[in-house]
Amino acid sequence: MTASTRAIELADIAAKAADKRLGFDIVALDVSNNMPLTDIFLLVSGRNERMVLSIADEIEDAMRDIGQRTLRREGRREGRWVLLDFNDIVVHVFHEEERTFYGLERLWNDAPVVKLDLGEGDAAADQPNQAEQS
C-alpha cells in the first residue's frame, strides 16, 4: 500500500506552509504500510520555540483554508515538538534539538520518502534532509 493522492496533496500544502515560515529539513515519510491510522508523517524543524509555534500555526491556517480540520493538536504549550493530526497526514514540527534527540527518521527508516513539491530555490528544498543522511 502507498500513501493516497489526497495525503500527498495535504503533505505538499503543509510543507509549503512550513517553508513559508522558514521551516527547514522538511521530509515526508510514507508510513501507510506500517501505520493504519495515517498515510504520511511530515517532519519539519524550527530553530527555536517561537519558530516552531509559528510554523505550526501557518500549517493549521493553510489546512483550514482548504477545509481540512485538525483532529488533534499536541505540544503547543512547550513549543518543542508540536504534533498536528489531519487524519491522512500527521505533521511533526520539531525544535531542531528535539528532532535530533527523538530521531523519527531512524525509527521509520524503512518508510519511503515522499517527494514534495516545494518548487525550486526554496530554503527547505536546498537543505539536505536527515533521511538522506541516514
GUKOLNU-161475 format. One line per field, with one value per residue: residue in one letter; y, z, x of N, C-alpha, C, CB in turn. Coordinates in nm, 4 decimals, always signed. Each point is the difference from the previous one (the first is absolute). Glycine has a CB too. Layout:
r [A | ...] .
nv [Y | ...] .
nw [Z | ...] .
nu [X | ...] .
cav [Y | ...] .
caw [Z | ...] .
cau [X | ...] .
cv [Y | ...] .
cw [Z | ...] .
cu [X | ...] .
cbv [Y | ...] .
cbw [Z | ...] .
cbu [X | ...] .
END
This chain:
r [M | T | A | S | T | R | A | I | E | L | A | D | I | A | A | K | A | A | D | K | R | L | G | F | D | I | V | A | L | D | V | S | N | N | M | P | L | T | D | I | F | L | L | V | S | G | R | N | E | R | M | V | L | S | I | A | D | E | I | E | D | A | M | R | D | I | G | Q | R | T | L | R | R | E | G | R | R | E | G | R | W | V | L | L | D | F | N | D | I | V | V | H | V | F | H | E | E | E | R | T | F | Y | G | L | E | R | L | W | N | D | A | P | V | V | K | L | D | L | G | E | G | D | A | A | A | D | Q | P | N | Q | A | E | Q | S] .
nv [-0.1175 | +0.2281 | +0.1950 | -0.0342 | +0.1436 | +0.0992 | -0.0379 | +0.1755 | +0.2451 | +0.0115 | +0.0077 | +0.2606 | +0.1567 | -0.0557 | +0.0950 | +0.2886 | +0.0507 | -0.0635 | +0.2048 | +0.2418 | -0.0365 | -0.0227 | -0.3314 | -0.0623 | -0.2809 | +0.0148 | -0.3393 | -0.0413 | -0.2721 | -0.1184 | -0.0444 | -0.1523 | -0.2419 | +0.0871 | +0.1402 | -0.2107 | +0.3356 | +0.0748 | -0.0759 | +0.1437 | -0.0449 | +0.3186 | -0.0555 | +0.3329 | +0.0213 | +0.2453 | +0.0882 | -0.0385 | -0.1546 | +0.2006 | -0.2249 | -0.2002 | +0.2156 | +0.0766 | -0.2963 | -0.0292 | +0.2561 | -0.1008 | -0.2791 | +0.1321 | +0.1965 | -0.2358 | -0.1589 | +0.2438 | +0.0327 | -0.2961 | +0.0326 | -0.1013 | -0.0031 | +0.0512 | -0.3291 | +0.1614 | +0.2967 | -0.1992 | +0.2750 | +0.2797 | -0.0214 | -0.0228 | +0.1696 | -0.3419 | -0.1021 | +0.2175 | -0.3259 | +0.1819 | -0.2939 | +0.1220 | -0.3251 | -0.0315 | +0.0811 | -0.0942 | +0.3258 | -0.1464 | +0.3586 | -0.1511 | +0.2684 | -0.0707 | -0.1448 | -0.1798 | -0.0869 | -0.1266 | -0.1513 | -0.1650 | -0.0826 | +0.0715 | -0.0826 | -0.2459 | -0.0773 | -0.0267 | -0.1681 | -0.1356 | +0.3148 | -0.0304 | +0.2721 | +0.0608 | +0.1128 | +0.2468 | +0.1107 | +0.1670 | +0.0755 | -0.0590 | +0.1026 | -0.1863 | +0.1182 | -0.2922 | -0.0346 | +0.0700 | -0.2389 | -0.2488 | -0.1048 | -0.0927 | -0.1724 | +0.0630 | -0.0735 | -0.3142] .
nw [+0.0000 | -0.1882 | +0.2149 | -0.0978 | -0.2523 | +0.2939 | +0.0959 | -0.2368 | +0.0638 | +0.2987 | -0.0773 | -0.1792 | +0.2348 | +0.2052 | -0.1921 | -0.0452 | +0.3131 | +0.0499 | -0.2157 | +0.1412 | +0.2596 | -0.1741 | -0.0089 | -0.0350 | -0.0877 | -0.2333 | +0.0722 | -0.1569 | +0.1956 | -0.2461 | +0.3504 | -0.2686 | +0.1235 | +0.3029 | +0.0175 | +0.0005 | +0.0251 | -0.3021 | -0.2983 | +0.1761 | +0.2831 | -0.1410 | +0.1570 | +0.0271 | +0.1304 | +0.1387 | +0.0252 | +0.2456 | +0.1183 | -0.2327 | -0.2175 | +0.1303 | -0.0203 | -0.3038 | -0.0989 | +0.1433 | -0.1363 | -0.2879 | +0.0381 | +0.0954 | -0.2497 | -0.2044 | +0.1302 | +0.0015 | -0.3191 | -0.0413 | +0.2373 | +0.1970 | +0.2821 | +0.1234 | +0.0186 | +0.2039 | +0.0533 | +0.1509 | +0.1051 | +0.0571 | +0.2747 | -0.1505 | -0.2700 | -0.0051 | -0.2234 | -0.1570 | -0.0068 | -0.2509 | +0.0496 | -0.3272 | +0.1148 | -0.1749 | +0.2211 | +0.2973 | -0.0783 | +0.1788 | +0.0261 | +0.1072 | +0.1686 | -0.2680 | +0.2896 | -0.0941 | -0.2646 | +0.1643 | +0.2016 | -0.2002 | -0.2251 | -0.1331 | -0.1796 | +0.2039 | -0.0090 | -0.3156 | -0.0788 | -0.1446 | -0.0877 | -0.3320 | +0.0928 | -0.0715 | -0.2479 | +0.2213 | -0.2788 | +0.1944 | -0.3291 | -0.1069 | +0.2906 | +0.2621 | +0.1962 | -0.0627 | -0.2633 | +0.1667 | +0.2303 | -0.1138 | +0.0697 | +0.2506 | -0.2639 | -0.1155 | +0.2842 | +0.0165] .
nu [+0.0845 | +0.1410 | -0.0948 | -0.3086 | +0.1097 | -0.0658 | +0.2991 | +0.1150 | -0.1919 | +0.0975 | +0.3070 | -0.0414 | -0.1345 | +0.2293 | +0.2346 | -0.1207 | -0.0277 | +0.3054 | +0.0980 | -0.1536 | +0.1917 | +0.3181 | -0.1437 | +0.3172 | -0.0495 | -0.2916 | +0.0354 | -0.2956 | +0.0833 | -0.2007 | -0.0886 | -0.1828 | +0.1796 | -0.0711 | -0.3051 | -0.2923 | +0.0451 | +0.1137 | +0.0290 | +0.2193 | +0.1631 | -0.0474 | +0.3074 | -0.0566 | +0.3036 | -0.1484 | +0.3070 | -0.2196 | -0.2317 | -0.0464 | +0.0353 | -0.2096 | -0.2267 | +0.0534 | -0.0404 | -0.2777 | -0.1230 | +0.0635 | -0.1473 | -0.2685 | -0.0127 | +0.0194 | -0.2412 | -0.1996 | +0.0352 | -0.1336 | -0.2646 | +0.2744 | -0.2012 | +0.2992 | -0.1255 | +0.1826 | +0.1159 | +0.2396 | +0.1402 | -0.1937 | +0.1662 | +0.2734 | -0.0403 | +0.1148 | -0.2101 | -0.2446 | -0.1105 | -0.1515 | -0.1833 | -0.0371 | -0.1207 | +0.2308 | +0.2233 | +0.0676 | +0.1002 | +0.2502 | -0.0187 | +0.3053 | +0.0413 | +0.1980 | -0.0241 | -0.2430 | +0.1493 | +0.2323 | -0.1854 | -0.1682 | +0.2199 | -0.3329 | +0.2564 | +0.0369 | -0.3073 | +0.0034 | +0.3209 | -0.2738 | -0.1166 | +0.0691 | +0.1476 | -0.3286 | +0.2126 | -0.0891 | -0.1133 | +0.2730 | -0.0331 | +0.2790 | +0.1045 | -0.1226 | +0.2264 | -0.0995 | +0.1778 | +0.2779 | -0.0440 | +0.2022 | -0.3107 | +0.1611 | -0.0835 | +0.2938 | +0.1497 | -0.1208] .
cav [+0.1175 | +0.1268 | +0.1153 | +0.0428 | +0.1259 | +0.1065 | +0.0186 | +0.0669 | +0.1399 | +0.0662 | +0.0141 | +0.1118 | +0.1250 | +0.0212 | +0.0267 | +0.1370 | +0.0892 | -0.0059 | +0.0693 | +0.1426 | +0.0473 | -0.0349 | -0.1357 | -0.0594 | -0.1451 | -0.0484 | -0.1355 | -0.0744 | -0.1446 | -0.0808 | -0.0995 | -0.0693 | -0.1455 | -0.0370 | +0.0802 | -0.0063 | +0.1206 | +0.1124 | -0.0367 | +0.0723 | +0.0833 | +0.1131 | +0.0460 | +0.1355 | +0.0553 | +0.1435 | +0.0295 | +0.0333 | -0.0276 | +0.0948 | -0.0411 | -0.1240 | +0.0366 | +0.0739 | -0.0989 | -0.0767 | +0.0876 | +0.0190 | -0.1258 | -0.0106 | +0.0987 | -0.0478 | -0.1132 | +0.0548 | +0.0681 | -0.0976 | -0.0745 | -0.1167 | +0.0216 | -0.0604 | -0.0950 | +0.0027 | +0.0903 | -0.0263 | +0.0611 | +0.1442 | +0.0745 | +0.0034 | +0.0492 | -0.0774 | -0.1016 | +0.0159 | -0.1035 | +0.0387 | -0.1158 | +0.0356 | -0.1286 | -0.0603 | +0.0292 | +0.0503 | +0.0917 | +0.0143 | +0.1186 | -0.0169 | +0.0813 | -0.0823 | -0.0891 | -0.1131 | -0.0843 | -0.0826 | -0.0899 | -0.1055 | -0.0734 | -0.0746 | -0.0565 | -0.1295 | -0.0933 | -0.0310 | -0.0031 | -0.0852 | +0.0692 | +0.0766 | +0.1457 | +0.0537 | +0.1218 | +0.1155 | +0.1025 | +0.1292 | +0.0932 | +0.0207 | +0.1154 | +0.0120 | -0.0261 | -0.1385 | -0.0896 | +0.0098 | -0.0632 | -0.1458 | -0.0522 | -0.1019 | -0.1326 | -0.0288 | -0.0113 | -0.1218] .
caw [+0.0000 | -0.0005 | +0.0435 | -0.0932 | -0.0715 | +0.0914 | +0.1020 | -0.0645 | -0.0197 | +0.1302 | +0.0396 | -0.0782 | +0.0538 | +0.1310 | -0.0201 | -0.0516 | +0.1126 | +0.0885 | -0.0695 | +0.0052 | +0.1330 | +0.0132 | +0.0457 | -0.0820 | +0.0053 | -0.0168 | -0.0533 | +0.0079 | +0.0000 | -0.0264 | +0.1078 | -0.0216 | +0.0148 | +0.1393 | +0.0890 | -0.0521 | +0.0291 | -0.0858 | -0.1159 | -0.0086 | +0.1056 | -0.0513 | +0.1036 | -0.0259 | +0.1101 | +0.0251 | +0.0763 | +0.1385 | +0.0365 | -0.0695 | -0.1401 | -0.0038 | +0.0136 | -0.1202 | -0.1083 | +0.0275 | -0.0277 | -0.1452 | -0.0559 | +0.0339 | -0.0806 | -0.1391 | -0.0043 | +0.0222 | -0.1242 | -0.0966 | +0.0647 | +0.0718 | +0.1439 | +0.0878 | +0.0891 | +0.1294 | +0.0085 | +0.1232 | +0.0158 | -0.0257 | +0.1201 | +0.0116 | -0.1237 | -0.0330 | -0.0963 | -0.0199 | -0.0850 | -0.0587 | -0.0652 | -0.1016 | -0.0434 | -0.1050 | +0.0323 | +0.1337 | -0.0124 | +0.1188 | -0.0094 | +0.1062 | +0.0259 | -0.0623 | +0.0990 | +0.0217 | -0.1205 | +0.0077 | +0.1146 | -0.0196 | -0.1197 | -0.0664 | -0.1262 | +0.0312 | +0.0347 | -0.1206 | -0.1102 | -0.1088 | -0.0693 | -0.1166 | +0.0035 | -0.0998 | -0.0622 | +0.0221 | -0.1030 | +0.0613 | -0.1026 | -0.0048 | +0.0708 | +0.1347 | +0.1056 | +0.0457 | -0.1050 | -0.0057 | +0.1183 | -0.0057 | +0.1057 | +0.0827 | -0.0540 | -0.0994 | +0.0674 | +0.0821] .
cau [-0.0845 | +0.0728 | -0.0779 | -0.1040 | +0.0212 | -0.0441 | +0.1034 | +0.1135 | -0.0419 | +0.0020 | +0.1407 | +0.0541 | -0.0553 | +0.0612 | +0.1423 | +0.0118 | -0.0295 | +0.1170 | +0.1078 | -0.0330 | +0.0407 | +0.1417 | +0.0255 | +0.1061 | +0.0154 | -0.1370 | +0.0016 | -0.1259 | +0.0211 | -0.1185 | -0.0097 | -0.1272 | +0.0155 | +0.0210 | -0.0822 | -0.1362 | -0.0774 | +0.0363 | +0.0813 | +0.1269 | +0.0558 | +0.0767 | +0.0927 | +0.0488 | +0.0779 | +0.0078 | +0.1220 | -0.0308 | -0.1392 | -0.0888 | -0.0054 | -0.0784 | -0.1417 | -0.0379 | -0.0129 | -0.1218 | -0.1148 | -0.0109 | -0.0495 | -0.1425 | -0.0725 | -0.0050 | -0.0928 | -0.1342 | -0.0379 | -0.0515 | -0.1079 | +0.0519 | -0.0087 | +0.1002 | -0.0663 | +0.0668 | +0.1143 | +0.0751 | +0.1309 | +0.0057 | +0.0420 | +0.1451 | +0.0598 | +0.1199 | -0.0446 | -0.1437 | -0.0576 | -0.1283 | -0.0610 | -0.0989 | -0.0517 | +0.0815 | +0.1399 | +0.0327 | +0.1122 | +0.0836 | +0.0843 | +0.0981 | +0.1189 | +0.1043 | +0.0621 | -0.0915 | +0.0003 | +0.1206 | -0.0110 | -0.1000 | +0.0413 | -0.1076 | +0.0501 | +0.0622 | -0.1069 | -0.0773 | +0.0964 | -0.0473 | -0.1104 | +0.0466 | -0.0107 | -0.0929 | +0.0528 | -0.0867 | +0.0043 | +0.0300 | +0.0461 | +0.1445 | +0.0525 | -0.0533 | +0.0981 | -0.0128 | +0.0455 | +0.1444 | +0.0580 | +0.0032 | -0.0865 | +0.0622 | -0.0282 | +0.1021 | +0.1276 | +0.0018] .
cv [+0.1239 | +0.1120 | +0.0407 | +0.1319 | +0.1174 | +0.0278 | +0.0735 | +0.1466 | +0.0776 | +0.0221 | +0.1151 | +0.1342 | +0.0331 | +0.0357 | +0.1423 | +0.1010 | +0.0047 | +0.0762 | +0.1515 | +0.0623 | -0.0442 | -0.1321 | -0.0603 | -0.1498 | -0.0671 | -0.1339 | -0.0621 | -0.1487 | -0.0720 | -0.1141 | -0.0881 | -0.1514 | -0.0441 | +0.0690 | +0.0028 | +0.1303 | +0.1183 | -0.0497 | +0.0607 | +0.0676 | +0.1101 | +0.0530 | +0.1342 | +0.0448 | +0.1509 | +0.0254 | +0.0327 | -0.0217 | +0.0902 | -0.0393 | -0.1274 | +0.0331 | +0.0749 | -0.0943 | -0.0796 | +0.0826 | +0.0162 | -0.1259 | -0.0145 | +0.0987 | -0.0471 | -0.1154 | +0.0476 | +0.0669 | -0.0966 | -0.0891 | -0.1249 | +0.0319 | -0.0673 | -0.0916 | +0.0020 | +0.0874 | -0.0244 | +0.0827 | +0.1493 | +0.0782 | +0.0146 | +0.0559 | -0.0723 | -0.1088 | +0.0127 | -0.1061 | +0.0479 | -0.1179 | +0.0477 | -0.1256 | -0.0645 | +0.0243 | +0.0426 | +0.0824 | +0.0091 | +0.1217 | -0.0013 | +0.1225 | -0.0874 | -0.0942 | -0.1228 | -0.0931 | -0.0934 | -0.1045 | -0.1171 | -0.0808 | -0.0812 | -0.0587 | -0.1350 | -0.1043 | -0.0492 | -0.0107 | -0.0915 | +0.0643 | +0.0791 | +0.1498 | +0.0436 | +0.1288 | +0.1113 | +0.1022 | +0.1370 | +0.1029 | +0.0199 | +0.1240 | +0.0192 | -0.0364 | -0.1456 | -0.0976 | -0.0005 | -0.0679 | -0.1512 | -0.0537 | -0.1159 | -0.1400 | -0.0391 | -0.0214 | -0.1294 | -0.1165] .
cw [+0.0000 | +0.0424 | -0.1077 | -0.0670 | +0.0890 | +0.1065 | -0.0577 | -0.0251 | +0.1314 | +0.0479 | -0.0757 | +0.0550 | +0.1343 | -0.0133 | -0.0513 | +0.1104 | +0.0962 | -0.0601 | +0.0054 | +0.1328 | +0.0356 | +0.0717 | -0.0905 | +0.0244 | -0.0069 | -0.0724 | +0.0174 | -0.0126 | -0.0211 | +0.1027 | -0.0157 | +0.0149 | +0.1449 | +0.0990 | -0.0523 | +0.0150 | -0.0912 | -0.1155 | +0.0026 | +0.1320 | -0.0703 | +0.1156 | -0.0417 | +0.1219 | +0.0043 | +0.0926 | +0.1470 | +0.0252 | -0.0739 | -0.1461 | -0.0160 | +0.0061 | -0.1227 | -0.1187 | +0.0181 | -0.0300 | -0.1494 | -0.0674 | +0.0293 | -0.0808 | -0.1438 | -0.0132 | +0.0189 | -0.1281 | -0.1039 | +0.0621 | +0.0743 | +0.1490 | +0.0734 | +0.0972 | +0.1402 | -0.0100 | +0.1346 | +0.0000 | -0.0197 | +0.1200 | +0.0058 | -0.1246 | -0.0389 | -0.1033 | -0.0075 | -0.0986 | -0.0454 | -0.0796 | -0.0933 | -0.0637 | -0.1061 | +0.0194 | +0.1459 | -0.0163 | +0.1347 | -0.0230 | +0.1226 | +0.0178 | -0.0497 | +0.0989 | +0.0270 | -0.1200 | +0.0005 | +0.1105 | -0.0273 | -0.1272 | -0.0679 | -0.1332 | +0.0237 | +0.0332 | -0.1233 | -0.1217 | -0.1147 | -0.0780 | -0.1183 | +0.0205 | -0.1142 | -0.0549 | +0.0161 | -0.1096 | +0.0653 | -0.1021 | +0.0090 | +0.0790 | +0.1390 | +0.1007 | +0.0436 | -0.1045 | -0.0090 | +0.1168 | -0.0210 | +0.1107 | +0.0704 | -0.0536 | -0.1024 | +0.0646 | +0.0788 | -0.0760] .
cu [+0.0891 | -0.0939 | -0.0994 | +0.0376 | -0.0378 | +0.1060 | +0.1205 | -0.0325 | +0.0051 | +0.1432 | +0.0659 | -0.0474 | +0.0652 | +0.1482 | +0.0220 | -0.0269 | +0.1187 | +0.1175 | -0.0205 | +0.0445 | +0.1424 | +0.0255 | +0.1061 | +0.0067 | -0.1380 | +0.0032 | -0.1385 | +0.0316 | -0.1323 | -0.0031 | -0.1235 | +0.0110 | +0.0047 | -0.0924 | -0.1436 | -0.0790 | +0.0284 | +0.0869 | +0.1398 | +0.0324 | +0.0783 | +0.0834 | +0.0583 | +0.0794 | -0.0109 | +0.1171 | -0.0257 | -0.1491 | -0.0984 | -0.0176 | -0.0834 | -0.1489 | -0.0504 | -0.0215 | -0.1291 | -0.1249 | -0.0230 | -0.0542 | -0.1493 | -0.0838 | -0.0160 | -0.0989 | -0.1441 | -0.0526 | -0.0560 | -0.1082 | +0.0442 | +0.0078 | +0.1161 | -0.0728 | +0.0600 | +0.1238 | +0.0668 | +0.1281 | +0.0094 | +0.0531 | +0.1520 | +0.0688 | +0.1278 | -0.0304 | -0.1510 | -0.0461 | -0.1376 | -0.0532 | -0.1106 | -0.0606 | +0.0889 | +0.1491 | +0.0099 | +0.1267 | +0.0711 | +0.0895 | +0.0910 | +0.0882 | +0.1143 | +0.0685 | -0.0867 | -0.0007 | +0.1200 | -0.0134 | -0.0953 | +0.0217 | -0.1095 | +0.0440 | +0.0669 | -0.1060 | -0.0761 | +0.0911 | -0.0419 | -0.1151 | +0.0549 | -0.0195 | -0.0914 | +0.0597 | -0.1021 | +0.0197 | +0.0192 | +0.0460 | +0.1502 | +0.0374 | -0.0559 | +0.1067 | -0.0048 | +0.0530 | +0.1529 | +0.0696 | +0.0069 | -0.0881 | +0.0675 | -0.0245 | +0.1067 | +0.1358 | +0.0118 | +0.0573] .
cbv [-0.1241 | -0.0829 | +0.0770 | -0.1179 | -0.1141 | -0.0661 | -0.2092 | -0.2167 | -0.0717 | -0.1044 | -0.2466 | -0.1475 | -0.0438 | -0.1609 | -0.2439 | -0.0784 | -0.0511 | -0.2224 | -0.1990 | -0.0418 | -0.0070 | +0.2408 | -0.0257 | +0.2153 | +0.0246 | +0.2370 | -0.0240 | +0.1947 | +0.0262 | +0.0585 | +0.1576 | +0.1843 | -0.0020 | -0.0402 | +0.1409 | -0.2401 | -0.0775 | +0.1594 | -0.0186 | +0.0363 | -0.1934 | +0.0592 | -0.2383 | +0.0546 | -0.1920 | +0.0295 | +0.0822 | +0.1682 | -0.0739 | +0.1829 | +0.1053 | -0.1276 | +0.0106 | +0.1985 | -0.0163 | -0.1295 | +0.1211 | +0.1632 | -0.1062 | -0.0745 | +0.1819 | +0.0708 | -0.1514 | +0.0352 | +0.1699 | +0.0021 | +0.0869 | -0.0736 | +0.0151 | +0.2008 | -0.1424 | -0.2303 | +0.1752 | -0.2342 | -0.2113 | -0.0268 | -0.0852 | -0.1940 | +0.2180 | +0.0456 | -0.1601 | +0.2498 | -0.1854 | +0.2451 | -0.1482 | +0.2144 | +0.0807 | +0.0287 | +0.0680 | -0.2003 | +0.1312 | -0.2526 | +0.1346 | -0.2426 | +0.1292 | +0.1833 | +0.1984 | +0.1432 | +0.1801 | +0.1925 | +0.1947 | +0.1412 | -0.0093 | +0.1486 | +0.2320 | +0.1183 | +0.1150 | +0.1178 | +0.0478 | -0.1988 | +0.0158 | -0.1950 | +0.0245 | -0.1035 | -0.1344 | -0.0391 | -0.1397 | -0.1193 | +0.1144 | -0.1117 | +0.1016 | -0.0523 | +0.2374 | +0.0654 | +0.0410 | +0.2108 | +0.1852 | -0.0009 | +0.0718 | +0.1502 | +0.0353 | +0.1338 | +0.2470 | +0.0821] .
cbw [+0.1220 | -0.1824 | +0.1424 | +0.1396 | -0.2200 | -0.0392 | +0.1156 | -0.1076 | -0.1905 | +0.0551 | +0.0500 | -0.2023 | -0.1182 | +0.1006 | -0.0470 | -0.2278 | -0.0217 | +0.0869 | -0.1513 | -0.1526 | +0.0704 | +0.0009 | +0.0904 | +0.0061 | +0.1362 | -0.0059 | +0.0529 | -0.0989 | +0.1528 | -0.2505 | +0.1522 | -0.1521 | -0.2149 | -0.0619 | +0.0654 | +0.0535 | +0.2304 | +0.1967 | -0.1285 | -0.2446 | +0.1704 | -0.1759 | +0.0661 | -0.1525 | -0.0161 | -0.0317 | -0.2108 | +0.0069 | +0.2236 | +0.1555 | -0.0391 | +0.1113 | +0.2478 | +0.0844 | -0.0211 | +0.1764 | +0.2135 | +0.0074 | +0.0284 | +0.2308 | +0.1467 | -0.0343 | +0.0893 | +0.2455 | +0.0459 | -0.1158 | -0.1753 | -0.2038 | -0.0201 | -0.0208 | -0.1978 | +0.0569 | -0.1511 | +0.0141 | -0.0712 | -0.1574 | +0.1217 | +0.1526 | +0.0516 | +0.2302 | +0.0495 | +0.0476 | +0.1207 | -0.0109 | +0.1983 | -0.0445 | +0.0528 | -0.1536 | -0.2396 | +0.1224 | -0.1825 | +0.0512 | -0.1307 | -0.0459 | +0.2059 | -0.1634 | +0.1039 | +0.1481 | -0.1278 | -0.0860 | +0.1494 | +0.1244 | +0.1029 | +0.1115 | -0.0909 | +0.0843 | +0.2204 | +0.0978 | +0.1662 | +0.1333 | +0.2161 | -0.1472 | +0.1032 | +0.1163 | -0.1669 | +0.2464 | -0.1511 | +0.2088 | +0.0042 | -0.2244 | -0.2173 | -0.0824 | +0.0768 | +0.1370 | -0.1256 | -0.1221 | +0.1479 | -0.0980 | -0.1274 | +0.1948 | +0.0382 | -0.1661 | +0.0123 | +0.1243] .
cbu [-0.1852 | +0.1544 | +0.1917 | -0.1719 | -0.0438 | -0.2396 | -0.0770 | +0.0693 | -0.1477 | -0.2210 | +0.0112 | +0.0069 | -0.2192 | -0.1647 | +0.0381 | -0.0704 | -0.2465 | -0.0772 | +0.0293 | -0.1958 | -0.2403 | +0.0457 | -0.2366 | +0.1300 | +0.2136 | -0.0899 | +0.2473 | -0.1325 | +0.1980 | +0.0034 | +0.1203 | -0.0642 | +0.1206 | +0.2317 | +0.2004 | +0.0055 | -0.0036 | -0.0127 | -0.2096 | -0.0370 | +0.0131 | -0.1770 | +0.0549 | -0.1978 | +0.1566 | -0.2499 | +0.0982 | +0.1898 | +0.0797 | +0.0731 | +0.2256 | +0.1885 | +0.0292 | +0.1289 | +0.2523 | +0.1230 | +0.0438 | +0.1914 | +0.2282 | +0.0627 | +0.0884 | +0.2394 | +0.1806 | +0.0543 | +0.1760 | +0.2231 | -0.1444 | +0.1323 | -0.2495 | +0.1564 | -0.0513 | -0.0867 | -0.1100 | -0.0953 | +0.0807 | -0.1911 | -0.2026 | -0.0174 | -0.0996 | +0.0894 | +0.1958 | +0.0108 | +0.1281 | +0.0674 | +0.0546 | +0.1246 | -0.2295 | -0.1916 | +0.0473 | -0.1076 | -0.1184 | -0.0043 | -0.1771 | -0.0026 | -0.0983 | +0.0354 | +0.1120 | -0.1417 | -0.1190 | +0.1376 | +0.0479 | -0.1592 | +0.2196 | -0.1641 | +0.0323 | +0.2046 | -0.0206 | -0.1986 | +0.1761 | +0.0709 | -0.1315 | -0.0545 | +0.2325 | -0.2026 | +0.1354 | +0.0072 | -0.1483 | +0.0596 | -0.2219 | +0.0114 | +0.0304 | -0.2303 | -0.0197 | -0.1993 | -0.2140 | -0.0296 | -0.0897 | +0.2334 | -0.2030 | -0.0262 | -0.2474 | -0.1280 | +0.0086 | -0.1969] .
END
